[in-house]
Amino acid sequence: MEGDLVSLLTIFVLATFVGFEVITKVPPTLHTPLMSGSNAISGITIIGAILAAGTDHWLIQVFGFIAIVFAMINVVGGFVVTNRMLQMFRKKE
């Protein structure tokens, strides 16, 4: 049980660092077009976080809940930004 927790925490920390490095390396001009891809990845993250939050260990449940919250913020923000971008291309009446 202890080894599983250490392994899961290690994966969580490594995923956090890799995600931060990947996002900071994307030029600002590509952020909006990549938002739909980011939404798809966040959807997968939400599924994994829900599975993690359903475990018996309280610490894994906390990290799963935090992951759900952050992924949902990313998905909703992605849809908002995409909607604003698409409004720029609509004809004005």
Secondary structure, DSSP 8 states (H G I E B T S, - for coil): -HHHHHHHHHHHHHHHHHHHHHHHTS-HHHHTTTHHHHHHHHHHHHHHHHHHHTSS-HHHHHHHHHHHHHHHHHHHHHHHHHHHHHHHTS---
